[in-house]
Amino acid sequence: KSEYHTDFACRYDRNVRTRCYCCGANYKYIEYGRICTRFCLKSQPSEPKYGKYPIIILPFNWGDAGRPDSASLEDGSDFPIIPVNANLSRLIYGFESDVEILKPVTYSLLNGRLRNDLAEALPSFTKQMFLQLTKQKTEENLVFSPISLHSVLALLYSGSEQDSVTKEELGNALGLTRNENILKSEYRKLIRFMKRQKEILYGNEIFVSSSVSANPDYAQNVYKNFGTN
């Protein structure tokens, strides 16, 4: 059975409900109380166990008056209230657009399952960044540019010393794609694509203090591969 069948049985069949847990998030509404966005079987726990992409779409269409009062995971931890009832949120935040087709985005350094492109690396990075930022601004609107943040971290990663703590921390932040040659190749493709878009002006600049000079090899590297002056 698919995830949809499982969720339906857990939600509406009392005999099955005892064998289920909320693997999505519990949205609390003043009118309806707590509503789970996705159920899984206890015998087949999901990965990650909590916070999976919703199967049911809850209302976010009445402004602040219609949004959930709060959201939490089954283990009691807080969860950001994410309006996911539009394709835009799926694309930008990197969540699964179809839970039956797409495999969950996971990666493991020990198993070497790192991606060779930005197509999945950026959505994963965006999702993690979004969740971190919303923890700090729970009562405010939030606007950020994932590609800008990722490209800046890639620039720093490219210039950091090999086997250093800085290199390791930046690599962890980049997530699924951290091979320097792959980053360079993928960003060259991205920049070529951006330059063909009339609606988008893309660029990065590095400002160096007048008391120091940039490493020539690094300057040439970031200009050639990242379009950075």
Helices and strands as residue ranges (DSSP letters): H 3-12, H 14-17, E 20-22, E 26-29, E 33-36, E 39-41, G 63-65, E 70-72, H 87-93, H 118-136, H 146-159, H 165-174, H 180-195, H 216-226
